[in-house]
Amino acid sequence: MLAKYNSTRDMLDDDDTTISLYSRASRQPEPRHSENGTPSSVWRPVALTLLTLCLVLLIGLAALGLVFFQFYQLSNIQQDNISEKDEKLGNFSRQLQLLQIQNRKIAETLQHVAVKLCREMYNKSGGHRCSPCPENWKWHGDKCYQFYKESKNWQSCEYFCLAENATMLKISSQEELDFAMPQSYSEFFYSYWTGLSRNGSGKAWLWMDGTPYSFELFEIIIDPTNIRNRDCMTIFNGKAYSKDCKELRRCACERMAGRVVPEQLY
């Protein structure tokens, strides 16, 4: 009997132990949830916002890249067009220069022929409307000459020639000497002032432009018995004389000839 009692007691103790364990297990606190929710639910809107911003930035960068690429292509096209136009302009400029050179050569040739024809007609008729000189002026070489009848002193002749857009006669070559000296022949003892003078006895003879007088070309006749200053040169009857600059002599002027007009050859 005692053994049966002990067995029954042991069984009851086992049941109490089981019940006690179950009760403690049932009384354990459940895990608390945060009042603010889980972390994933908080960061999800932020992540979506950032993703949206990234997408917007990528789209903007892509648009900027497309615009830059189009601008780059347009710039290259414009640069090519500019280079092509510059090349065409350069070719046109070179062609224009060649045409100008050819036209200048043709004009020079035409002027040379016109001068030759005009000079022949001028020499045959003693004057022609094609002459490149003013009316009543003599044409010789590339200059025009006028031997006036008015008598003036040397300085007045200088001013007179300047007023005619000319200078006083200059003889610096054999051709000019051969032309000028025959113009000085006069039966009334009229001589012509030239542009040759000196600044006192013993000084160098100079033309008005500063060119020195050539002793080899002609001789200046000086009267040593005359005590007056004889520092200006005249030409008379094919010879050159030193005279007083205050004396009254005729004026001889010269100027460059103009261009022969081909239309006036007819």
C-alpha positions as CSV (number, residue, x, y, z in Angstrom):
1,M,0.0,0.0,0.0
2,L,2.8,2.3,0.9
3,A,4.3,1.7,-2.5
4,K,1.1,2.5,-4.3
5,Y,0.7,5.7,-2.3
6,N,4.2,6.9,-3.2
7,S,3.6,6.2,-6.9
8,T,0.4,8.2,-6.8
9,R,2.2,11.1,-5.1
10,D,4.9,11.1,-7.6
11,M,2.4,11.3,-10.4
12,L,0.7,14.3,-8.8
13,D,4.1,16.0,-8.3
14,D,4.8,15.6,-12.0
15,D,1.5,17.1,-13.0
16,D,2.1,20.1,-10.7
17,T,5.5,20.7,-12.3
18,T,4.0,20.6,-15.7
19,I,1.2,23.0,-14.8
20,S,3.7,25.3,-13.2
21,L,5.9,25.4,-16.3
22,Y,2.9,26.0,-18.5
23,S,1.7,28.8,-16.3
24,R,5.1,30.6,-16.4
25,A,5.3,30.1,-20.1
26,S,1.9,31.6,-20.6
27,R,2.8,34.6,-18.4
28,Q,5.9,35.7,-20.4
29,P,5.4,39.2,-21.8
30,E,4.8,39.6,-25.5
31,P,7.4,41.6,-27.4
32,R,6.5,45.3,-27.6
33,H,6.0,47.1,-30.9
34,S,7.4,50.6,-31.3
35,E,4.9,53.3,-31.2
36,N,6.4,54.9,-34.4
37,G,6.3,51.8,-36.5
38,T,9.1,49.7,-38.1
39,P,12.2,51.4,-39.6
40,S,11.4,50.2,-43.0
41,S,8.1,52.0,-43.0
42,V,9.9,55.3,-42.0
43,W,12.6,55.3,-44.7
44,R,10.5,54.1,-47.6
45,P,9.1,57.6,-48.6
46,V,12.6,59.1,-48.2
47,A,14.1,56.4,-50.5
48,L,11.3,57.0,-53.0
49,T,12.0,60.8,-52.9
50,L,15.7,60.3,-53.4
51,L,15.1,57.9,-56.2
52,T,12.8,60.4,-57.9
53,L,15.4,63.1,-57.5
54,C,18.0,60.9,-59.0
55,L,15.7,60.1,-61.9
56,V,15.1,63.8,-62.5
57,L,18.8,64.5,-62.4
58,L,19.5,61.7,-64.8
59,I,16.9,63.0,-67.2
60,G,18.2,66.5,-66.9
61,L,21.8,65.4,-67.5
62,A,20.6,63.4,-70.5
63,A,18.7,66.5,-71.9
64,L,21.8,68.7,-71.3
65,G,24.0,66.1,-73.0
66,L,21.6,66.0,-75.9
67,V,21.5,69.8,-76.2
68,F,25.3,70.0,-75.9
69,F,25.7,67.3,-78.6
70,Q,23.3,69.1,-80.9
71,F,25.2,72.4,-80.3
72,Y,28.5,70.7,-80.9
73,Q,27.2,69.2,-84.2
74,L,25.8,72.6,-85.2
75,S,29.0,74.3,-84.3
76,N,31.0,71.9,-86.4
77,I,28.6,72.4,-89.3
78,Q,28.9,76.2,-89.0
79,Q,32.7,76.0,-88.7
80,D,32.8,73.8,-91.8
81,N,30.6,76.4,-93.6
82,I,32.8,79.2,-92.4
83,S,35.9,77.4,-93.5
84,E,34.3,76.7,-96.9
85,K,33.2,80.3,-97.3
86,D,36.7,81.5,-96.3
87,E,38.3,79.3,-98.9
88,K,35.9,80.5,-101.5
89,L,36.5,84.1,-100.5
90,G,40.2,83.5,-100.7
91,N,39.9,82.0,-104.1
92,F,37.7,84.9,-105.2
93,S,40.2,87.4,-103.8
94,R,43.1,85.8,-105.6
95,Q,41.2,85.7,-108.9
96,L,40.2,89.4,-108.3
97,Q,43.9,90.3,-107.8
98,L,44.9,88.4,-111.0
99,L,42.2,90.3,-112.9
100,Q,43.3,93.6,-111.5
101,I,46.9,92.8,-112.5
102,Q,45.8,91.9,-116.0
103,N,43.6,95.0,-116.3
104,R,46.5,97.1,-115.1
105,K,48.8,95.6,-117.7
106,I,46.2,96.1,-120.4
107,A,45.7,99.7,-119.3
108,E,49.4,100.3,-119.3
109,T,49.7,98.8,-122.8
110,L,46.8,100.8,-124.1
111,Q,48.2,104.0,-122.6
112,H,51.6,103.3,-124.2
113,V,50.0,102.8,-127.6
114,A,47.8,105.9,-127.1
115,V,50.8,108.1,-126.1
116,K,52.7,106.9,-129.2
117,L,49.9,107.6,-131.6
118,C,49.1,110.9,-130.0
119,R,52.7,112.0,-130.1
120,E,52.9,111.2,-133.8
121,M,49.7,113.3,-134.5
122,Y,50.9,116.0,-132.2
123,N,54.3,116.3,-134.0
124,K,52.8,116.3,-137.4
125,S,50.1,118.9,-136.8
126,G,52.0,121.0,-134.3
127,G,49.3,120.2,-131.7
128,H,46.4,117.9,-131.2
129,R,43.4,117.6,-128.9
130,C,44.8,114.3,-127.6
131,S,47.7,116.2,-126.0
132,P,48.0,115.5,-122.2
133,C,49.1,119.1,-121.6
134,P,46.9,122.2,-120.9
135,E,46.0,124.4,-123.9
136,N,48.9,126.4,-125.3
137,W,51.5,124.3,-123.4
138,K,54.2,122.5,-125.2
139,W,54.4,118.7,-124.8
140,H,57.8,117.1,-124.7
141,G,58.7,113.8,-123.1
142,D,56.7,113.3,-120.0
143,K,56.4,117.0,-119.2
144,C,54.5,120.1,-120.4
145,Y,56.3,123.5,-120.9
146,Q,55.2,127.0,-121.1
147,F,57.4,130.0,-122.1
148,Y,55.5,133.1,-121.0
149,K,56.0,136.6,-122.5
150,E,55.5,138.4,-119.2
151,S,58.7,139.7,-117.7
152,K,59.2,139.3,-113.9
153,N,62.1,139.0,-111.5
154,W,63.3,135.5,-110.5
155,Q,61.2,135.2,-107.4
156,S,58.1,136.5,-109.0
157,C,58.5,133.9,-111.8
158,E,58.7,131.3,-109.0
159,Y,55.3,132.4,-107.6
160,F,53.9,132.7,-111.1
161,C,54.8,129.1,-112.0
162,L,53.4,127.8,-108.7
163,A,50.1,129.5,-109.4
164,E,50.0,127.5,-112.7
165,N,50.5,124.3,-110.7
166,A,54.0,124.1,-112.1
167,T,57.6,124.9,-111.3
168,M,60.3,126.9,-112.9
169,L,62.2,125.3,-115.9
170,K,64.7,122.5,-114.9
171,I,67.3,121.2,-117.3
172,S,68.8,118.0,-116.0
173,S,69.3,115.8,-119.1
174,Q,70.6,116.2,-122.6
175,E,67.1,115.6,-124.0
176,E,65.7,118.5,-121.9
177,L,68.6,120.7,-122.9
178,D,68.0,120.0,-126.6
179,F,64.4,121.0,-126.2
180,A,64.7,124.0,-123.9
181,M,67.6,125.9,-125.6
182,P,65.9,126.3,-129.0
183,Q,63.0,127.9,-127.2
184,S,65.3,130.6,-125.9
185,Y,66.2,132.1,-129.3
186,S,64.8,135.7,-129.5
187,E,65.5,138.6,-131.8
188,F,64.6,141.1,-129.1
189,F,67.1,139.9,-126.5
190,Y,64.4,138.3,-124.3
191,S,65.8,135.6,-122.0
192,Y,64.0,133.2,-119.7
193,W,64.5,132.5,-116.0
194,T,65.1,128.9,-115.0
195,G,64.9,127.2,-111.6
196,L,68.7,127.2,-111.2
197,S,70.2,129.6,-108.6
198,R,72.8,129.8,-105.9
199,N,73.0,131.4,-102.4
200,G,75.8,133.9,-103.1
201,S,79.0,133.9,-105.1
202,G,81.1,130.8,-104.7
203,K,78.1,128.7,-103.5
204,A,76.8,125.6,-105.3
205,W,74.2,126.0,-108.0
206,L,71.1,124.1,-107.2
207,W,67.8,123.5,-108.9
208,M,64.6,124.3,-106.9
209,D,64.2,120.7,-105.9
210,G,67.7,120.6,-104.4
211,T,69.3,118.8,-107.3
212,P,72.8,120.0,-108.0
213,Y,73.7,121.6,-111.4
214,S,75.8,119.3,-113.7
215,F,78.8,121.2,-115.2
216,E,79.1,118.5,-117.9
217,L,75.7,119.3,-119.3
218,F,76.1,123.0,-120.1
219,E,78.3,125.9,-119.0
220,I,77.0,129.0,-117.2
221,I,78.5,132.2,-118.6
222,I,79.4,134.6,-115.8
223,D,80.6,138.2,-116.5
224,P,83.4,138.8,-113.9
225,T,83.4,142.6,-114.6
226,N,79.8,143.0,-113.2
227,I,79.9,143.8,-109.5
228,R,76.2,143.0,-109.0
229,N,75.1,139.6,-107.5
230,R,74.5,137.3,-110.4
231,D,73.0,134.3,-108.7
232,C,70.1,133.2,-111.0
233,M,70.4,131.6,-114.3
234,T,68.7,132.5,-117.6
235,I,68.8,130.9,-121.0
236,F,69.1,133.0,-124.2
237,N,69.9,132.1,-127.7
238,G,70.9,128.5,-126.7
239,K,73.2,129.6,-123.9
240,A,73.0,129.8,-120.1
241,Y,73.9,133.1,-118.3
242,S,74.2,134.1,-114.7
243,K,72.1,137.2,-114.0
244,D,71.0,139.4,-111.2
245,C,67.8,137.8,-109.7
246,K,66.1,141.2,-109.5
247,E,66.3,141.8,-113.2
248,L,63.1,141.4,-115.3
249,R,63.1,138.3,-117.5
250,R,60.5,136.1,-119.0
251,C,59.2,133.0,-117.1
252,A,59.7,129.4,-118.2
253,C,57.5,126.9,-116.4
254,E,57.1,123.1,-116.5
255,R,54.7,120.5,-115.1
256,M,54.2,116.8,-115.4
257,A,52.1,115.7,-118.4
258,G,48.7,114.1,-117.8
259,R,47.3,110.9,-119.3
260,V,46.4,110.6,-122.9
261,V,42.8,109.8,-123.4
262,P,42.4,107.2,-126.1
263,E,38.9,108.5,-127.1
264,Q,40.5,111.8,-128.1
265,L,42.7,110.2,-130.7
266,Y,39.7,110.2,-133.1
